[in-house]
Amino acid sequence: MPAPNTPIQESEFLAFIVHGASRLTPQQVQQLVSDLPSLRVEFARMRESSFPETERQLWFLAAIVEAVWTDAYRDMPYRSALEAAFAVCYFHRAVDLIPDSIEVHGLTDDAAVVQTVLARNAPAFEKFASSMQLDWAEFRMKPPAL
């Protein structure tokens, strides 16, 4: 485990996401699908954060989870669907890498998980967006402004 205040490496962060997604059980994802109506209300917390675009991205990831686990969409790689579910679950967690109660920075890790999942699964998610007649550009990770 890194010492306190040691920056996490990109490879460690990716491993954290992959491991977290791989530990989700079908029952946990089914419960997530059942909880999506109330979770979508929680997504609004991102509006007032430093990452307001994450609210829209969470809605998109929730749509993927719902479509895949209700068999409305069957062309999603399982790993991509699990990572989408992990990102939504991670946002909802009471305890995560940076406690949400820390002003200004508390949602940074939530946004980072969402953006990393979007970037890692861009081809599959773009295909999903197209099949649902959604504009992928509205959801994908946008490059920083110069």
Phi, psi and chi 1 to 4 in degrees:
 res  aa     phi    psi   chi1   chi2   chi3   chi4
   1 MET       -  134.6  172.8  172.6  -90.7      -
   2 PRO   -65.3  153.1   -6.6   13.2      -      -
   3 ALA   -66.0  154.5      -      -      -      -
   4 PRO   -53.3  142.6  -22.1   30.8      -      -
   5 ASN    68.5   12.9  -61.6  -37.9      -      -
   6 THR   -87.9  125.2  -58.8      -      -      -
   7 PRO   -60.2  141.3  -15.0   24.6      -      -
   8 ILE   -77.1  138.6 -171.6  169.9      -      -
   9 GLN   -80.7  153.1  -61.2  -63.7  -48.3      -
  10 GLU   -57.0  -42.1 -179.0  179.5   -4.0      -
  11 SER   -64.4  -35.4   61.3      -      -      -
  12 GLU   -67.9  -39.2  -66.1  171.1  -44.4      -
  13 PHE   -66.4  -43.3 -169.2   65.6      -      -
  14 LEU   -63.0  -42.1  -68.1  174.4      -      -
  15 ALA   -62.7  -37.3      -      -      -      -
  16 PHE   -60.4  -44.7  170.6   74.6      -      -
  17 ILE   -67.6  -48.0  -68.9  169.8      -      -
  18 VAL   -60.6  -45.4  169.4      -      -      -
  19 HIS   -64.4  -45.5  179.3   72.7      -      -
  20 GLY   -60.8  -42.9      -      -      -      -
  21 ALA   -66.0  -40.0      -      -      -      -
  22 SER   -68.0  -21.0   71.9      -      -      -
  23 ARG   -86.6   -9.2  -69.0 -177.1   47.3  100.0
  24 LEU   -69.2  132.6  -72.1  173.6      -      -
  25 THR   -94.5  159.4   65.9      -      -      -
  26 PRO   -56.0  -36.8  -27.0   35.4      -      -
  27 GLN   -65.3  -39.9  -66.0   80.9   10.4      -
  28 GLN   -64.7  -39.7  -71.4  170.6  -45.2      -
  29 VAL   -70.0  -38.5  179.1      -      -      -
  30 GLN   -61.1  -40.6  -94.4  -41.4  124.3      -
  31 GLN   -64.3  -39.6 -175.3   60.1   54.5      -
  32 LEU   -59.0  -44.4  175.2   64.6      -      -
  33 VAL   -59.4  -43.1  170.7      -      -      -
  34 SER   -63.6  -33.0  -63.0      -      -      -
  35 ASP   -86.0   -6.8  -65.5  -17.4      -      -
  36 LEU   -56.0  -39.8  -77.7  176.0      -      -
  37 PRO   -56.5  -43.9  -28.4   37.2      -      -
  38 SER   -75.8  -32.3   60.9      -      -      -
  39 LEU   -65.4  -37.1  -71.1  175.0      -      -
  40 ARG   -60.2  -31.9  -73.9 -177.3  172.7  111.4
  41 VAL   -65.3  -39.5  173.2      -      -      -
  42 GLU   -66.1  -27.5  -73.7 -174.8   41.1      -
  43 PHE   -56.7  -25.7  -63.5  165.3      -      -
  44 ALA   -61.7  -19.1      -      -      -      -
  45 ARG   -57.2  -28.0  -73.6 -170.6  -62.2  156.1
  46 MET   -70.8  -22.9  -63.8  -53.1  -66.7      -
  47 ARG   -55.6  -40.7  -96.7 -176.3 -126.3  155.7
  48 GLU   -93.0    5.5  -56.5  -55.8  -41.1      -
  49 SER   -89.7 -176.7   75.6      -      -      -
  50 SER   -76.9   -1.7  -60.7      -      -      -
  51 PHE  -130.5   60.8  -49.8   97.3      -      -
  52 PRO   -62.7  -25.7   21.4  -30.5      -      -
  53 GLU   -67.4  -19.4   70.5  -79.4   -3.5      -
  54 THR   -66.1  -27.8  -55.5      -      -      -
  55 GLU   -59.0  -49.4  177.5 -174.9   12.4      -
  56 ARG   -63.8  -38.6 -174.6  174.7   58.6 -106.8
  57 GLN   -67.1  -37.9  -66.5  165.9  -22.8      -
  58 LEU   -63.9  -40.7  -79.2  162.7      -      -
  59 TRP   -58.8  -42.8  -85.2   84.1      -      -
  60 PHE   -63.2  -47.7  178.6   71.2      -      -
  61 LEU   -62.8  -38.3  -67.3  173.4      -      -
  62 ALA   -63.6  -37.9      -      -      -      -
  63 ALA   -63.6  -38.9      -      -      -      -
  64 ILE   -63.0  -50.0  -70.4  170.4      -      -
  65 VAL   -57.0  -48.2  171.4      -      -      -
  66 GLU   -63.0  -45.4 -172.0  168.8   43.8      -
  67 ALA   -65.1  -41.7      -      -      -      -
  68 VAL   -69.2  -45.9  169.1      -      -      -
  69 TRP   -82.5   -4.9  -92.1  -88.3      -      -
  70 THR  -107.7    9.5   60.1      -      -      -
  71 ASP    63.5   21.0  -76.3  -26.6      -      -
  72 ALA   -79.5  -18.6      -      -      -      -
  73 TYR  -140.8  122.2 -174.8   77.9      -      -
  74 ARG  -116.6    8.9  -65.3 -177.5  177.0 -173.7
  75 ASP  -106.6   25.4 -157.2   19.0      -      -
  76 MET  -101.8  128.9  178.4   69.9   58.5      -
  77 PRO   -58.0  139.7  -23.2   32.9      -      -
  78 TYR   -58.1  -42.3 -169.9   63.7      -      -
  79 ARG   -59.6  -42.1  178.5 -167.1   62.5  105.1
  80 SER   -65.3  -42.2  -61.7      -      -      -
  81 ALA   -64.4  -40.6      -      -      -      -
  82 LEU   -65.9  -39.2  -82.8  178.1      -      -
  83 GLU   -66.7  -36.5  -72.7 -169.8   14.9      -
  84 ALA   -62.0  -44.7      -      -      -      -
  85 ALA   -63.1  -41.4      -      -      -      -
  86 PHE   -61.4  -43.2  175.2   73.3      -      -
  87 ALA   -60.6  -42.7      -      -      -      -
  88 VAL   -67.3  -43.3  175.3      -      -      -
  89 CYS   -62.1  -41.9  -73.9      -      -      -
  90 TYR   -61.1  -42.4 -173.0   82.0      -      -
  91 PHE   -58.2  -37.6  170.6   78.3      -      -
  92 HIS   -80.8  -16.7 -178.5   59.8      -      -
  93 ARG   -56.1  140.3  -83.9 -173.6 -179.5  174.1
  94 ALA   -74.6  -33.4      -      -      -      -
  95 VAL  -123.0  124.6  177.8      -      -      -
  96 ASP  -142.7 -168.4   52.4   21.7      -      -
  97 LEU   -57.8  -44.7  -65.7  173.3      -      -
  98 ILE  -119.5  115.2  -57.0  172.4      -      -
  99 PRO   -54.9  132.7  -23.2   33.2      -      -
 100 ASP   -61.9  -19.8  -66.5  -11.0      -      -
 101 SER   -74.6  -11.9   60.0      -      -      -
 102 ILE   -77.0  115.3  -63.8  176.3      -      -
 103 GLU   -57.1  149.0  -72.2 -170.8   33.9      -
 104 VAL    67.9  -48.2 -177.5      -      -      -
 105 HIS  -102.7   -7.6  -58.3  -66.7      -      -
 106 GLY   -62.2  -26.4      -      -      -      -
 107 LEU  -102.5    5.4  -65.2  171.8      -      -
 108 THR   -60.3  -45.4  -58.1      -      -      -
 109 ASP   -67.1  -35.8   57.2  -36.5      -      -
 110 ASP   -62.0  -46.6  -59.3   79.4      -      -
 111 ALA   -64.2  -38.3      -      -      -      -
 112 ALA   -65.2  -40.4      -      -      -      -
 113 VAL   -63.2  -47.8  166.7      -      -      -
 114 VAL   -58.7  -49.2  167.2      -      -      -
 115 GLN   -67.0  -36.2  -61.9 -128.6  -20.8      -
 116 THR   -66.7  -43.4  -58.9      -      -      -
 117 VAL   -62.0  -42.2  166.6      -      -      -
 118 LEU   -61.9  -44.9  -74.1  168.7      -      -
 119 ALA   -67.3  -42.3      -      -      -      -
 120 ARG   -65.8  -28.0  -78.1  176.7   46.6   80.2
 121 ASN  -116.6   22.4  -62.0  -74.1      -      -
 122 ALA   -52.1  -48.6      -      -      -      -
 123 PRO   -60.0  -44.4  -25.3   35.7      -      -
 124 ALA   -67.3  -40.4      -      -      -      -
 125 PHE   -71.6  -34.8  -68.3  171.8      -      -
 126 GLU   -64.7  -40.4 -177.5  173.6   12.3      -
 127 LYS   -63.0  -42.6 -172.1  174.4  178.5 -177.6
 128 PHE   -60.6  -47.8  172.1   80.4      -      -
 129 ALA   -57.7  -45.1      -      -      -      -
 130 SER   -62.0  -42.6  176.7      -      -      -
 131 SER   -66.7  -25.7   75.1      -      -      -
 132 MET   -97.1    7.9  -61.8  -65.4  162.0      -
 133 GLN    57.4   43.5  -60.5  177.7   -6.3      -
 134 LEU  -110.1  151.2  -61.1  169.4      -      -
 135 ASP   -86.6  106.6 -177.3    2.2      -      -
 136 TRP   -54.2  -33.8  169.0 -120.3      -      -
 137 ALA   -60.0  -24.1      -      -      -      -
 138 GLU   -74.5  -16.5  -69.8  -63.8  -45.3      -
 139 PHE  -117.9  -28.8  -52.8  105.4      -      -
 140 ARG   -66.4  162.2   67.6 -172.0  164.0  114.9
 141 MET   -67.6  127.4 -169.0  173.6   97.5      -
 142 LYS   -94.6  141.2  -64.0 -178.2  175.1   45.8
 143 PRO   -65.6  149.2   17.4  -22.8      -      -
 144 PRO   -64.1  146.5   15.5  -21.1      -      -
 145 ALA   -72.0  140.4      -      -      -      -
 146 LEU   -90.9      -  -60.8  176.4      -      -
